[in-house]
């Protein structure tokens, strides 16, 4: 028990230290990019939207892009129909004009694939006339100054790759609140690690890169056999060549809103898909963090279980200490450290009221981390009607 307890304390101190490091780093991020209205837009964007069975969302997504305060002559939107079996294509066809194009993946991918989304993006880039590629998802809605924020950032930083913020909308359901909190945490970490030049996280619902950089790293070559990773794995490839040209767009003007999944099964399939690429990173700096987080959560579950079958006290300097007291103190320290980190992140996303649910969600989050981490490595998942092993 003593050895296990010492290991638990070591992981606990390391984890709390990591979260406080993130908290300090997040507060050091430069002020959010302010739109400089005297800057004339110069960037020609191609926005790429892979879409599979998105009849409920695609119209709102396209309309939000068309509503942007950005010159139409500097915008191209390409929707790639990923073998949809619903009315996605007819809806997009209703938007077809000079700015919007519809491609069909079946015309480019004639054999079964492992990574359909990567192939859809690759296909669109062959048809892109913009110098900067932005990817988003068909279930996203973008703000009116989204493109202007990207253009301002590019003019001020000359970035080769930009990661930008994403927010999950939610209702009063448990699973939607849970994933919004979880995703907000990931977004805060994304901003922090990109700011610290670590380039370990981003999200394909709101990111961009120069077309030249994509071609220079041979696109998805070398990672095209992995179903997920059209975002982070590509960022790692570009960062290997341009380590100082990766930027986080820290502006509320650039926050993309995306829809939540609505069932626990969908949620786990999504998170397992994200976790499935964890051991595929060439940049290994993220692996110690993933190992630390995973085994810290394992010990948080394991220690109380062991205490049910063995001695639950230790004696230190003639003082008897219950193991459950140590466990509770660690859990409380974890919650406090995470709230210190999350408060400014929640403020950025105007989601501070979500933090009221944070302590309640702790047991579920610990269990979910263990399950998703394990199945991401050894399991399989279903996404968009496709089974991925």
C-alpha positions in Angstrom: 0.0 0.0 0.0 2.8 2.4 0.9 4.5 2.0 -2.5 1.2 2.5 -4.3 0.4 5.6 -2.2 3.8 7.1 -3.0 3.3 6.4 -6.7 -0.2 8.0 -6.4 1.3 11.1 -4.7 4.0 11.4 -7.4 1.5 11.3 -10.2 -0.7 13.7 -8.3 2.0 16.3 -7.8 3.0 16.0 -11.4 -0.6 16.4 -12.7 -1.4 19.3 -10.5 1.9 20.9 -11.4 1.1 20.4 -15.1 -2.3 22.0 -14.8 -1.0 25.0 -12.9 1.7 25.4 -15.6 -1.1 25.5 -18.2 -2.9 28.0 -16.0 0.1 30.3 -15.8 0.9 29.9 -19.5 -2.7 30.6 -20.6 -2.6 33.9 -18.7 0.6 34.9 -20.6 -1.0 34.5 -24.0 -0.8 37.8 -25.9 -4.0 39.8 -26.0 -6.5 38.4 -28.4 -6.1 39.5 -32.0 -8.0 42.8 -32.5 -9.4 43.4 -35.9 -7.5 46.3 -37.5 -10.1 47.8 -39.7 -7.7 50.0 -41.6 -5.9 46.8 -42.9 -7.2 46.0 -46.4 -8.0 42.3 -46.7 -5.3 40.6 -48.8 -5.6 36.9 -48.2 -7.4 34.7 -50.8 -9.1 32.0 -48.7 -10.4 28.6 -49.8 -12.7 27.2 -47.1 -13.0 23.4 -47.3 -16.0 21.5 -45.8 -16.1 17.7 -46.0 -19.7 16.7 -45.6 -21.2 13.3 -45.0 -25.0 13.1 -44.3 -25.2 16.7 -43.0 -28.6 17.7 -44.4 -29.6 19.1 -41.0 -26.5 21.4 -40.7 -24.9 22.2 -44.1 -27.2 25.1 -45.0 -26.6 27.0 -41.7 -22.9 26.4 -42.1 -22.7 27.8 -45.7 -25.0 30.7 -44.9 -22.8 31.8 -42.0 -19.7 31.7 -44.2 -21.5 33.8 -46.9 -22.5 36.3 -44.2 -18.9 37.1 -43.4 -17.6 40.6 -43.7 -15.0 39.8 -46.3 -14.6 40.5 -50.0 -16.3 37.9 -52.1 -13.5 38.0 -54.7 -11.1 36.7 -52.0 -13.3 33.7 -51.0 -13.8 30.3 -52.4 -15.9 27.6 -50.6 -15.6 24.0 -51.5 -17.9 21.4 -50.1 -16.8 17.8 -50.6 -19.7 15.3 -50.5 -18.4 12.2 -48.7 -20.7 9.6 -50.1 -23.8 11.1 -48.4 -27.0 9.1 -48.6 -29.3 12.0 -47.6 -30.1 15.4 -49.1 -26.7 17.0 -48.4 -25.8 17.4 -52.1 -29.2 18.9 -53.2 -29.0 21.4 -50.4 -25.5 22.5 -51.3 -26.5 22.7 -55.0 -29.0 25.3 -53.9 -26.1 27.5 -52.9 -24.0 27.0 -56.0 -22.6 30.1 -57.5 -19.2 31.7 -58.1 -18.1 31.4 -54.5 -19.3 27.9 -53.7 -18.4 24.6 -55.4 -19.6 21.1 -54.8 -17.2 18.1 -55.3 -18.1 14.5 -55.0 -15.5 12.3 -53.3 -16.7 9.3 -55.3 -15.1 10.9 -58.4 -11.7 11.0 -56.7 -11.7 8.0 -54.4 -12.6 4.9 -56.3 -11.4 2.3 -53.8 -12.2 1.8 -50.1 -10.3 4.1 -47.7 -9.3 4.3 -44.1 -9.3 8.1 -44.0 -12.1 9.5 -46.0 -12.0 13.0 -44.5 -8.3 13.4 -45.4 -9.0 12.3 -48.9 -11.9 14.8 -49.2 -9.6 17.6 -48.1 -6.9 16.5 -50.4 -9.3 16.5 -53.3 -10.6 20.0 -52.5 -7.0 21.3 -52.3 -6.4 20.1 -55.9 -9.2 22.5 -56.9 -8.4 25.3 -54.5 -7.5 28.7 -56.0 -6.9 30.3 -52.6 -3.4 30.8 -51.1 -4.7 29.9 -47.6 -6.8 26.9 -46.8 -9.3 26.9 -43.9 -11.1 23.8 -42.9 -14.3 23.6 -40.9 -17.0 21.0 -40.4 -20.5 20.9 -41.9 -22.1 21.1 -38.4 -20.3 24.4 -37.6 -21.5 28.0 -37.7 -18.9 30.7 -38.1 -19.0 34.3 -36.9 -19.3 37.3 -39.3 -15.7 38.4 -38.8 -14.2 34.9 -38.9 -12.3 35.4 -42.2 -11.3 39.0 -41.3 -9.7 37.6 -38.0 -7.7 35.1 -40.0 -6.6 37.7 -42.5 -5.6 40.1 -39.7 -3.6 37.3 -38.0 -1.8 36.4 -41.3 -0.9 40.0 -42.0 0.5 40.5 -38.5 2.3 37.1 -38.1 2.9 35.6 -41.6 1.9 32.3 -40.0 2.0 29.0 -42.0 -0.5 27.3 -39.8 -3.3 28.7 -37.6 -5.2 26.9 -34.9 -8.4 28.7 -33.9 -11.0 28.3 -31.2 -14.1 26.1 -31.3 -17.0 26.1 -28.9 -19.6 23.3 -28.4 -23.1 24.6 -27.9 -25.2 22.7 -25.3 -28.7 22.4 -23.9 -29.6 21.1 -20.5 -28.8 17.5 -21.1 -26.1 15.8 -19.1 -24.1 14.5 -22.1 -24.1 17.9 -23.8 -23.0 19.8 -20.7 -20.3 17.1 -20.0 -18.8 17.3 -23.5 -18.9 21.1 -23.6 -16.9 21.2 -20.4 -14.5 18.6 -21.6 -14.1 20.3 -25.0 -13.6 23.7 -23.4 -10.7 22.2 -21.4 -9.1 20.9 -24.5 -9.5 24.2 -26.2 -7.7 26.0 -23.3 -4.8 23.4 -23.5 -4.7 23.9 -27.3 -4.2 27.7 -26.9 -1.6 27.1 -24.3 0.6 24.6 -26.0 0.5 26.4 -29.4 1.4 29.6 -27.6 4.3 27.8 -25.9 5.5 26.5 -29.3 4.7 22.9 -28.4 2.2 22.4 -31.3 0.5 19.3 -29.8 -3.2 20.1 -30.3 -5.6 21.7 -32.7 -9.1 21.0 -34.1 -10.1 20.6 -37.7 -13.4 22.4 -37.2 -11.4 25.7 -37.2 -7.9 25.8 -38.5 -6.0 26.8 -41.6 -2.7 26.6 -43.4 -1.1 27.9 -46.5 -1.6 25.8 -49.6 2.1 26.0 -50.2 3.0 24.5 -46.8 0.5 21.7 -47.3 2.1 20.8 -50.7 5.6 21.2 -49.2 5.0 18.5 -46.6 3.3 16.3 -49.2 -0.1 16.8 -47.6 -1.3 13.7 -45.7 1.3 11.4 -47.2 2.6 9.1 -44.4 -0.5 9.6 -42.2 -3.2 8.8 -44.8 -3.7 5.3 -43.4 -4.9 6.8 -40.1 -8.7 7.5 -40.0 -8.3 10.5 -37.7 -5.6 13.2 -37.6 -6.4 15.5 -40.4 -5.7 18.3 -37.9 -3.1 17.5 -35.3 -1.0 15.1 -37.4 -0.9 17.6 -40.3 0.1 20.4 -37.9 3.0 18.3 -36.6 4.2 17.9 -40.2 4.1 21.6 -40.9 5.6 22.5 -37.6 8.6 20.3 -38.3 9.5 22.6 -41.2 8.1 25.9 -39.8 8.3 25.6 -35.9 8.0 29.3 -35.4 5.2 29.9 -37.9 2.4 28.1 -36.0 -0.1 30.6 -34.5 -3.2 30.3 -32.2 -5.9 32.8 -33.2 -6.8 34.0 -29.8 -9.8 36.1 -30.7 -13.5 35.9 -29.8 -14.2 37.1 -33.4 -12.9 33.7 -34.6 -14.8 31.3 -32.3 -16.6 28.7 -34.4 -19.7 27.1 -32.9 -20.3 23.4 -33.3 -23.0 21.1 -32.4 -22.7 18.4 -29.7 -23.4 14.7 -30.1 -26.6 13.7 -28.4 -26.0 10.2 -27.0 -23.3 8.6 -24.8 -22.6 6.1 -27.5 -21.9 8.9 -30.0 -19.8 10.7 -27.5 -17.6 7.7 -26.8 -17.2 7.0 -30.5 -16.1 10.5 -31.1 -13.6 10.6 -28.2 -12.2 7.1 -29.1 -11.7 8.4 -32.6 -9.7 11.3 -31.2 -7.7 9.1 -28.9 -6.9 6.6 -31.6 -4.1 8.7 -33.0 -2.3 9.2 -29.7 0.5 6.9 -30.5 0.9 8.1 -34.1 2.6 11.4 -33.3 6.1 12.0 -34.6 6.4 14.7 -32.1 6.7 12.6 -28.9 6.4 15.6 -26.5 2.7 14.9 -26.0 3.2 11.2 -25.0 4.5 11.8 -21.4 1.6 14.1 -20.8 -0.9 11.6 -22.1 0.7 8.8 -20.0 0.6 11.1 -16.9 -3.0 12.0 -17.3 -4.1 8.5 -18.0 -2.4 6.8 -15.1 -3.2 9.5 -12.7 -6.9 8.9 -13.5 -6.4 5.1 -13.2 -4.9 5.6 -9.7 -7.8 7.8 -8.7 -10.1 4.9 -9.4 -7.8 2.1 -8.3 -6.8 3.5 -4.8 -10.4 3.5 -3.3 -11.0 0.0 -4.7 -7.8 -1.4 -3.1 -8.7 0.3 0.2 -11.8 -1.8 0.3 -9.7 -5.0 0.6 -6.6 -3.9 2.6 -5.3 -1.7 5.4 -6.6 1.9 4.9 -4.3 3.7 7.3 -0.6 4.6 7.4 1.3 5.9 10.4 3.6 9.0 9.9 5.5 10.3 12.9 3.1 8.6 15.3 0.1 10.1 13.5 -2.5 7.8 11.9 -3.6 9.0 8.5 -6.5 7.4 6.6 -5.7 6.7 2.9 -9.2 8.0 1.9 -8.2 11.4 3.5 -5.1 11.6 1.2 -7.2 10.5 -1.8 -9.8 13.2 -1.0 -7.1 15.9 -0.6 -5.6 14.9 -4.0 -9.1 15.0 -5.7 -9.8 18.4 -4.2 -6.4 19.7 -5.3 -7.1 18.4 -8.8 -10.4 20.2 -8.9 -9.0 23.5 -7.6 -6.1 23.4 -10.0 -8.3 22.7 -13.0 -10.8 25.5 -12.0 -7.8 27.9 -11.8 -6.9 27.0 -15.3 -10.5 26.9 -16.6 -11.8 30.2 -15.3 -10.2 32.5 -17.9 -10.9 29.9 -20.6 -14.6 29.8 -19.7 -14.5 33.6 -19.6 -13.1 33.7 -23.2 -15.9 31.4 -24.4 -18.6 33.2 -22.3 -19.2 29.9 -20.6 -18.5 30.7 -17.0 -21.8 29.2 -15.8 -20.6 25.8 -17.0 -18.1 25.8 -14.2 -20.9 25.3 -11.7 -21.2 21.7 -13.1 -17.5 21.0 -13.0 -17.1 19.4 -9.6 -20.2 17.2 -10.2 -18.8 15.9 -13.5 -15.5 14.8 -11.9 -16.3 11.1 -11.3 -17.7 10.8 -14.8 -14.7 12.5 -16.4 -12.3 10.2 -14.6 -14.1 7.1 -15.7 -14.5 8.4 -19.3 -10.7 9.3 -19.5 -9.8 5.7 -18.6 -12.3 4.0 -21.0 -11.7 6.3 -24.0 -7.9 6.1 -23.5 -8.0 2.3 -23.5 -10.4 1.9 -26.4 -8.5 4.5 -28.4 -5.5 2.2 -28.4 -7.1 -1.2 -28.4 -10.7 -0.8 -29.5 -12.7 0.2 -32.6 -15.3 2.8 -33.2 -18.1 3.8 -35.5 -18.3 7.2 -37.1 -20.6 8.6 -39.7 -21.9 5.1 -40.3 -18.4 3.6 -40.8 -16.7 1.1 -38.6 -13.0 1.8 -38.0 -10.7 -0.8 -36.4 
